[in-house]
Amino acid sequence: MITVGHQLVFAVGILGNILSFLVTLAPVPTFYRVYKKKSTESFQSVPYVVALLSAMLWLYYALLSMDFLLLSINAIACVVESVYLAIYLVYAPKDAMVFTMKLLSIVNMGCFGAMVAILQFYVEGQRRVTIAGGVGSAFALAVFVAPLAIIRQVIRTKSVEFMPFWLSFFLTISAVVWFFYGLLMKDFFIAMPNVLGLLFGLAQMALYFMYRNPKKNGAVSEVQVAQEAAVADAEKEHQKQARQPPHVAAATPDEANDGEVAITTREDGHNMDDVVVVDIMPPPLPAERAPSPPLAPPHPPAIIIPQPRAVEVV
């Protein structure tokens, strides 16, 4: 016969399953946006990798403790989080995709697999359940803390565009329910993490209401932030080039171009916009002796014709 206490525990557990299921569905609008835009934009994969690992750990703990309510919701969470990560990997840029694959391989496969193997082969009885519960509690805190990774971005841009409010909201409500479920079950591995989960959830929602009005808070988009950073980098590069005069490589005149030499080699490697054309005038030729003017032909000798003299006749 089920007592009133058992009925209450079952009801709270069912409510916890419903709320936790809503938590797993909270990122659906985010991934629908990713699908529509074919881009992950500024969304990070770390919260979903951590959520998948937490679900895997609680699933293992539920199998050891034979908790059906805990088992059912974490089995569903493992499937849903895996779908989210698959969508992320499809539309993520190369660097983000490589980082996510490395994180999954190291954390979700390597660390989780090593922990299960050690507990199964080297730990027995209730101690195995205790260690699994302690590890699950630690990673439950990571699930609540993971969305706080974007707090710096929210404060810098004064915008909550990339902080999912519904995820924070349902995490907070779910933390309350699972806290009472842990108390009723006398399972402090379930109850204790949800105390901090409640505090972290409230902090996220407070941040959301503080910056939810982008016009009032002078929010700037990620594109504007990137453009400002690019302009600042360009100015620094320009100032650096101004302080360092370009090094011009030696060159020889090109006879085919009438002495015009294109000099494009610089120490900083810029060879497109820094083309210098130097017009080298050929050296003056040695002055040649001007030909002497031709001698005038000699004048013919004057012919003197004697004039007849008058003879006076006496």
Sine and cosine of phi, psi and omega as CSV:
sin_phi,cos_phi,sin_psi,cos_psi,sin_omega,cos_omega
0.00,0.00,0.71,-0.70,-0.03,-1.00
-1.00,0.08,0.82,-0.58,0.01,-1.00
-0.98,0.17,0.15,-0.99,0.03,-1.00
-0.89,0.45,-0.61,0.79,0.02,-1.00
-0.89,0.46,-0.69,0.72,0.03,-1.00
-0.90,0.44,-0.63,0.78,0.04,-1.00
-0.90,0.44,-0.62,0.79,0.02,-1.00
-0.92,0.38,-0.67,0.74,0.02,-1.00
-0.89,0.46,-0.68,0.74,0.00,-1.00
-0.90,0.44,-0.67,0.75,0.00,-1.00
-0.91,0.42,-0.69,0.72,0.02,-1.00
-0.91,0.42,-0.62,0.78,0.03,-1.00
-0.90,0.43,-0.65,0.76,0.05,-1.00
-0.90,0.44,-0.69,0.72,0.04,-1.00
-0.88,0.47,-0.65,0.76,0.05,-1.00
-0.89,0.45,-0.62,0.79,0.05,-1.00
-0.90,0.44,-0.67,0.74,-0.01,-1.00
-0.90,0.44,-0.73,0.68,-0.01,-1.00
-0.91,0.41,-0.63,0.77,0.03,-1.00
-0.92,0.40,-0.57,0.82,0.07,-1.00
-0.91,0.42,-0.63,0.77,0.07,-1.00
-0.91,0.42,-0.56,0.83,0.06,-1.00
-0.89,0.46,-0.68,0.73,0.01,-1.00
-0.93,0.38,-0.44,0.90,0.02,-1.00
-1.00,0.04,-0.20,0.98,-0.04,-1.00
-0.84,0.54,-0.61,0.79,0.01,-1.00
-0.98,0.22,0.06,1.00,-0.02,-1.00
-0.84,0.55,-0.74,0.68,0.06,-1.00
-0.86,0.52,-0.56,0.83,0.02,-1.00
-0.89,0.45,-0.73,0.68,-0.04,-1.00
-0.98,0.21,-0.37,0.93,0.16,-0.99
-0.93,0.37,-0.64,0.77,0.07,-1.00
-0.89,0.45,-0.66,0.75,0.05,-1.00
-0.88,0.48,-0.67,0.74,0.00,-1.00
-0.91,0.41,-0.67,0.75,-0.04,-1.00
-0.93,0.37,-0.67,0.74,-0.05,-1.00
-1.00,0.04,-0.14,0.99,-0.03,-1.00
0.83,0.56,0.58,0.81,-0.01,-1.00
-0.41,-0.91,0.59,-0.81,0.05,-1.00
-1.00,0.07,-0.09,1.00,0.03,-1.00
0.77,0.64,-0.80,-0.60,-0.02,-1.00
-0.99,-0.16,0.19,0.98,0.00,-1.00
-0.95,0.32,0.59,-0.81,-0.04,-1.00
-0.96,-0.28,0.49,-0.87,0.01,-1.00
-1.00,-0.03,-0.22,0.98,-0.10,-1.00
-0.85,0.52,-0.71,0.70,-0.01,-1.00
-0.86,0.52,-0.57,0.82,-0.05,-1.00
-0.98,0.19,-0.54,0.84,0.10,-0.99
-0.91,0.42,-0.69,0.73,0.01,-1.00
-0.92,0.39,-0.64,0.77,0.02,-1.00
-0.90,0.44,-0.63,0.78,0.05,-1.00
-0.90,0.43,-0.68,0.73,0.02,-1.00
-0.90,0.44,-0.66,0.75,0.03,-1.00
-0.88,0.48,-0.68,0.73,0.03,-1.00
-0.89,0.46,-0.63,0.78,0.03,-1.00
-0.91,0.42,-0.66,0.75,0.01,-1.00
-0.92,0.40,-0.69,0.73,0.02,-1.00
-0.93,0.36,-0.51,0.86,0.09,-1.00
-0.90,0.43,-0.68,0.73,0.04,-1.00
-0.90,0.43,-0.67,0.74,0.02,-1.00
-0.90,0.43,-0.64,0.77,0.02,-1.00
-0.90,0.43,-0.59,0.81,0.06,-1.00
-0.91,0.41,-0.62,0.78,0.00,-1.00
-0.95,0.31,-0.63,0.77,-0.05,-1.00
-1.00,-0.02,-0.05,1.00,0.01,-1.00
0.85,0.53,0.70,0.72,0.05,-1.00
-0.99,-0.15,0.97,-0.26,-0.11,-0.99
-0.93,0.38,-0.66,0.75,-0.01,-1.00
-0.90,0.43,-0.65,0.76,0.05,-1.00
-0.94,0.35,-0.55,0.83,-0.01,-1.00
-0.92,0.38,-0.69,0.72,-0.11,-0.99
-0.91,0.41,-0.74,0.67,-0.08,-1.00
-0.94,0.35,-0.56,0.83,-0.02,-1.00
-0.97,0.23,-0.45,0.89,0.12,-0.99
-0.91,0.42,-0.68,0.73,0.04,-1.00
-0.90,0.43,-0.67,0.74,-0.02,-1.00
-0.89,0.46,-0.60,0.80,0.03,-1.00
-0.88,0.48,-0.67,0.74,-0.01,-1.00
-0.92,0.39,-0.73,0.68,-0.07,-1.00
-0.91,0.42,-0.70,0.71,0.00,-1.00
-0.91,0.42,-0.56,0.83,0.05,-1.00
-0.91,0.42,-0.62,0.79,0.05,-1.00
-0.90,0.43,-0.68,0.73,0.03,-1.00
-0.85,0.53,-0.73,0.69,-0.04,-1.00
-0.92,0.39,-0.56,0.83,0.06,-1.00
-0.90,0.44,-0.67,0.74,0.05,-1.00
-0.90,0.43,-0.67,0.74,0.00,-1.00
-0.87,0.49,-0.70,0.72,-0.03,-1.00
-0.91,0.41,-0.50,0.87,0.00,-1.00
-0.93,0.37,-0.66,0.75,-0.14,-0.99
-0.96,-0.28,0.02,1.00,-0.01,-1.00
-0.98,0.20,0.50,-0.86,0.13,-0.99
-0.90,0.43,0.22,-0.98,-0.14,-0.99
-0.86,0.52,-0.71,0.70,-0.04,-1.00
-0.89,0.45,-0.70,0.71,0.01,-1.00
-0.92,0.40,-0.60,0.80,0.02,-1.00
-0.91,0.42,-0.70,0.72,0.01,-1.00
-0.90,0.44,-0.67,0.74,0.02,-1.00
-0.88,0.47,-0.68,0.73,-0.01,-1.00
-0.91,0.41,-0.65,0.76,0.02,-1.00
-0.90,0.43,-0.65,0.76,0.05,-1.00
-0.90,0.43,-0.66,0.75,-0.01,-1.00
-0.90,0.43,-0.68,0.73,0.04,-1.00
-0.89,0.45,-0.67,0.75,-0.04,-1.00
-0.92,0.39,-0.65,0.76,-0.07,-1.00
-0.98,0.21,-0.73,0.68,-0.14,-0.99
-1.00,0.08,-0.84,0.55,-0.13,-0.99
-0.97,0.25,-0.49,0.87,0.00,-1.00
-0.98,-0.18,-0.78,0.62,-0.07,-1.00
-0.93,0.36,-0.84,0.54,-0.06,-1.00
-0.92,0.40,-0.72,0.69,-0.02,-1.00
-0.90,0.43,-0.69,0.73,0.01,-1.00
-0.89,0.46,-0.65,0.76,0.02,-1.00
-0.91,0.41,-0.66,0.75,0.00,-1.00
-0.90,0.44,-0.72,0.70,0.00,-1.00
-0.89,0.45,-0.67,0.74,-0.02,-1.00
-0.89,0.45,-0.67,0.74,0.00,-1.00
-0.91,0.42,-0.71,0.71,-0.02,-1.00
-0.92,0.39,-0.59,0.81,-0.03,-1.00
-0.96,0.28,-0.55,0.83,-0.11,-0.99
-0.98,-0.22,-0.36,0.93,-0.10,-1.00
-0.85,-0.52,-0.14,0.99,-0.01,-1.00
-0.81,-0.58,0.62,-0.79,-0.06,-1.00
-0.75,-0.66,0.36,-0.93,0.15,-0.99
0.92,0.39,-0.53,-0.85,-0.07,-1.00
-0.91,0.42,-0.44,0.90,0.02,-1.00
-0.89,0.45,-0.59,0.81,0.04,-1.00
-0.88,0.47,-0.67,0.74,0.01,-1.00
-0.91,0.42,-0.65,0.76,-0.02,-1.00
-0.90,0.43,-0.71,0.71,0.00,-1.00
-0.91,0.42,-0.68,0.73,0.02,-1.00
-0.88,0.47,-0.65,0.76,0.03,-1.00
-0.91,0.40,-0.64,0.77,0.03,-1.00
-0.91,0.42,-0.67,0.75,0.04,-1.00
-0.92,0.40,-0.64,0.77,0.04,-1.00
-0.89,0.46,-0.63,0.78,0.03,-1.00
-0.90,0.43,-0.65,0.76,0.00,-1.00
-0.89,0.46,-0.67,0.74,0.00,-1.00
-0.98,0.21,-0.36,0.93,0.14,-0.99
-0.89,0.45,-0.61,0.79,0.09,-1.00
-0.90,0.44,-0.61,0.79,0.02,-1.00
-0.89,0.45,-0.56,0.83,0.04,-1.00
-0.89,0.45,-0.66,0.75,0.01,-1.00
-0.95,0.31,-0.53,0.85,-0.05,-1.00
-0.99,0.14,-0.49,0.87,-0.12,-0.99
-0.81,0.58,-0.71,0.71,0.03,-1.00
-0.89,0.45,-0.31,0.95,0.02,-1.00
-0.96,0.30,-0.12,0.99,0.01,-1.00
-0.90,0.44,-0.37,0.93,-0.03,-1.00
-1.00,-0.10,0.12,0.99,-0.01,-1.00
-0.87,0.48,-0.65,0.76,0.01,-1.00
-0.87,0.49,-0.66,0.75,0.01,-1.00
-0.91,0.41,-0.65,0.76,0.00,-1.00
-0.90,0.43,-0.69,0.72,-0.01,-1.00
-0.93,0.37,-0.62,0.78,-0.04,-1.00
-0.93,0.37,-0.67,0.74,-0.03,-1.00
-1.00,-0.06,-0.16,0.99,-0.07,-1.00
0.81,0.59,0.65,0.76,-0.01,-1.00
-0.57,-0.82,0.62,-0.79,0.03,-1.00
-0.96,-0.27,0.47,0.88,-0.05,-1.00
-0.85,0.53,-0.60,0.80,-0.08,-1.00
-0.95,-0.31,0.35,0.94,0.11,-0.99
-0.90,-0.43,0.95,-0.32,-0.05,-1.00
-0.93,0.36,0.91,-0.42,-0.05,-1.00
-0.93,0.36,-0.69,0.72,-0.09,-1.00
-0.91,0.43,-0.52,0.85,0.06,-1.00
-0.90,0.44,-0.70,0.71,0.03,-1.00
-0.91,0.42,-0.63,0.78,-0.03,-1.00
-0.90,0.43,-0.78,0.63,-0.04,-1.00
-0.94,0.33,-0.49,0.87,0.11,-0.99
-0.89,0.45,-0.63,0.78,0.00,-1.00
-0.92,0.40,-0.74,0.67,0.00,-1.00
-0.91,0.42,-0.65,0.76,0.01,-1.00
-0.90,0.45,-0.60,0.80,0.02,-1.00
-0.88,0.47,-0.62,0.78,0.03,-1.00
-0.89,0.45,-0.73,0.68,-0.06,-1.00
-0.91,0.41,-0.72,0.69,-0.03,-1.00
-0.94,0.35,-0.42,0.91,0.10,-1.00
-0.90,0.44,-0.72,0.69,0.03,-1.00
-0.94,0.35,-0.54,0.84,0.06,-1.00
-0.90,0.44,-0.67,0.74,0.04,-1.00
-0.90,0.43,-0.63,0.78,0.04,-1.00
-0.90,0.43,-0.70,0.72,-0.01,-1.00
-0.92,0.40,-0.57,0.82,0.02,-1.00
-0.99,0.10,-0.12,0.99,-0.09,-1.00
0.84,0.54,0.61,0.79,0.03,-1.00
-0.92,-0.38,0.99,-0.12,-0.08,-1.00
-0.97,0.25,-0.26,0.97,0.12,-0.99
-0.92,0.40,-0.47,0.88,0.06,-1.00
-1.00,0.04,-0.62,0.79,-0.11,-0.99
-0.96,0.27,-0.72,0.70,-0.17,-0.99
-0.90,0.43,-0.71,0.70,-0.02,-1.00
-0.88,0.48,-0.48,0.88,-0.08,-1.00
-0.97,0.25,-0.22,0.97,0.12,-0.99
-0.92,0.40,-0.78,0.63,0.06,-1.00
-0.93,0.37,-0.52,0.85,0.06,-1.00
-0.86,0.50,-0.64,0.77,0.05,-1.00
-0.89,0.45,-0.69,0.72,-0.01,-1.00
-0.90,0.43,-0.69,0.73,0.01,-1.00
-0.91,0.42,-0.63,0.78,0.02,-1.00
-0.90,0.44,-0.67,0.75,0.04,-1.00
-0.90,0.44,-0.61,0.79,0.03,-1.00
-0.90,0.44,-0.66,0.75,0.02,-1.00
-0.91,0.42,-0.68,0.73,0.00,-1.00
-0.93,0.38,-0.59,0.81,0.06,-1.00
-0.89,0.46,-0.66,0.76,0.04,-1.00
-0.90,0.43,-0.60,0.80,0.01,-1.00
-0.90,0.44,-0.73,0.68,-0.02,-1.00
-0.93,0.36,-0.41,0.91,0.02,-1.00
-0.95,0.30,-0.60,0.80,-0.09,-1.00
-0.89,-0.46,0.37,0.93,-0.07,-1.00
-0.97,0.25,-0.35,0.94,0.00,-1.00
-0.99,-0.17,0.99,-0.15,-0.10,-0.99
-0.91,0.41,-0.57,0.82,-0.03,-1.00
-0.94,0.34,-0.67,0.74,-0.03,-1.00
-0.91,0.41,-0.59,0.81,-0.06,-1.00
-1.00,-0.09,0.09,1.00,0.00,-1.00
0.89,0.45,0.70,0.72,-0.05,-1.00
-0.93,0.36,0.50,-0.87,0.07,-1.00
-0.84,-0.55,0.53,-0.85,-0.04,-1.00
-0.99,0.15,0.21,-0.98,0.04,-1.00
-0.91,0.42,-0.54,0.84,0.01,-1.00
-0.91,0.42,-0.68,0.74,0.02,-1.00
-0.90,0.44,-0.66,0.75,0.04,-1.00
-0.88,0.48,-0.68,0.74,0.01,-1.00
-0.91,0.41,-0.64,0.77,0.02,-1.00
-0.90,0.43,-0.69,0.73,0.03,-1.00
-0.88,0.47,-0.64,0.76,0.03,-1.00
-0.90,0.43,-0.63,0.78,0.00,-1.00
-0.92,0.40,-0.66,0.75,0.03,-1.00
-0.89,0.45,-0.68,0.73,0.02,-1.00
-0.88,0.47,-0.66,0.75,0.03,-1.00
-0.90,0.43,-0.63,0.77,0.01,-1.00
-0.90,0.43,-0.64,0.77,0.03,-1.00
-0.91,0.42,-0.67,0.74,0.04,-1.00
-0.88,0.48,-0.67,0.74,0.00,-1.00
-0.91,0.41,-0.63,0.78,0.01,-1.00
-0.91,0.42,-0.69,0.73,0.03,-1.00
-0.90,0.45,-0.61,0.79,0.02,-1.00
-0.91,0.42,-0.66,0.75,0.02,-1.00
-0.93,0.37,-0.56,0.83,0.00,-1.00
-0.92,0.40,-0.57,0.82,0.01,-1.00
-0.97,0.26,-0.38,0.92,-0.04,-1.00
-0.92,-0.39,0.97,-0.25,0.00,-1.00
-0.90,0.43,0.57,-0.82,-0.03,-1.00
-0.92,0.39,0.54,-0.84,0.05,-1.00
-0.99,-0.11,0.87,-0.49,-0.05,-1.00
-0.99,-0.13,0.79,-0.62,0.01,-1.00
-0.98,0.21,0.45,-0.89,0.01,-1.00
-0.95,0.30,0.53,-0.85,0.01,-1.00
-0.53,-0.85,0.35,-0.94,0.01,-1.00
-0.93,-0.37,0.51,-0.86,0.00,-1.00
-0.87,0.50,0.51,-0.86,0.02,-1.00
-0.97,-0.26,0.90,-0.43,-0.06,-1.00
-0.89,0.46,-0.52,0.85,-0.04,-1.00
-0.94,0.34,-0.35,0.94,-0.02,-1.00
-0.96,-0.28,0.31,0.95,0.04,-1.00
0.85,0.52,0.66,0.75,0.10,-0.99
1.00,0.06,0.08,1.00,0.03,-1.00
-1.00,0.02,0.82,-0.58,-0.08,-1.00
-0.88,-0.48,0.79,-0.61,0.07,-1.00
-1.00,-0.07,0.90,-0.44,-0.06,-1.00
-0.94,-0.33,0.91,-0.42,-0.13,-0.99
-0.81,-0.59,0.01,1.00,-0.08,-1.00
-1.00,0.03,0.79,-0.62,0.06,-1.00
-0.73,-0.68,0.36,-0.93,0.03,-1.00
-0.91,0.42,-0.55,0.84,-0.07,-1.00
-1.00,0.09,0.05,1.00,0.11,-0.99
0.99,0.13,0.02,1.00,-0.01,-1.00
-0.99,0.12,0.92,-0.38,-0.08,-1.00
-0.80,-0.61,0.28,0.96,0.00,-1.00
-0.95,-0.31,-0.73,0.69,-0.09,-1.00
-0.99,-0.11,-0.05,1.00,-0.10,-0.99
-0.90,-0.43,0.76,0.65,0.00,-1.00
-1.00,0.03,0.82,-0.58,-0.02,-1.00
-0.91,-0.41,0.80,-0.59,0.03,-1.00
-0.96,-0.28,0.87,-0.50,-0.03,-1.00
-0.94,-0.34,0.82,-0.57,0.02,-1.00
-1.00,-0.09,0.97,-0.25,-0.02,-1.00
-1.00,-0.07,0.90,-0.44,0.01,-1.00
-0.98,0.20,0.69,-0.72,0.03,-1.00
-0.91,0.41,0.57,-0.82,0.01,-1.00
-0.89,0.46,0.54,-0.84,0.00,-1.00
-0.90,0.44,0.63,-0.78,0.02,-1.00
-0.94,0.33,0.51,-0.86,0.05,-1.00
-0.87,0.50,0.69,-0.72,-0.05,-1.00
-0.89,0.45,0.79,-0.62,0.04,-1.00
-1.00,0.00,0.53,-0.85,0.01,-1.00
-0.93,0.38,0.82,-0.57,0.01,-1.00
-0.93,0.38,0.70,-0.71,-0.01,-1.00
-0.88,0.47,0.70,-0.72,0.01,-1.00
-0.92,0.39,0.62,-0.79,-0.01,-1.00
-0.88,0.48,0.56,-0.83,-0.02,-1.00
-0.89,0.45,0.62,-0.79,0.02,-1.00
-0.93,0.37,0.69,-0.72,0.04,-1.00
-0.92,0.39,0.65,-0.76,0.00,-1.00
-0.88,0.48,0.61,-0.79,-0.04,-1.00
-0.89,0.45,0.66,-0.75,0.04,-1.00
-0.93,0.37,0.64,-0.77,0.03,-1.00
-0.90,0.44,0.55,-0.84,-0.01,-1.00
-0.87,0.49,0.65,-0.76,0.01,-1.00
-0.92,0.40,0.67,-0.74,0.00,-1.00
-0.98,-0.21,0.89,-0.45,-0.01,-1.00
-1.00,-0.08,0.88,-0.48,0.02,-1.00
-0.98,-0.19,0.88,-0.48,-0.01,-1.00
-0.92,0.38,0.67,-0.74,0.02,-1.00
-1.00,0.04,0.65,-0.76,0.02,-1.00
-0.92,0.39,0.61,-0.79,-0.02,-1.00
-0.99,-0.11,0.61,-0.80,0.01,-1.00
-0.98,0.21,0.71,-0.71,-0.01,-1.00
-0.97,-0.25,0.81,-0.58,0.04,-1.00
-1.00,0.01,0.79,-0.61,0.00,-1.00
-0.99,-0.10,0.79,-0.61,0.07,-1.00
-1.00,-0.08,0.00,0.00,0.00,0.00
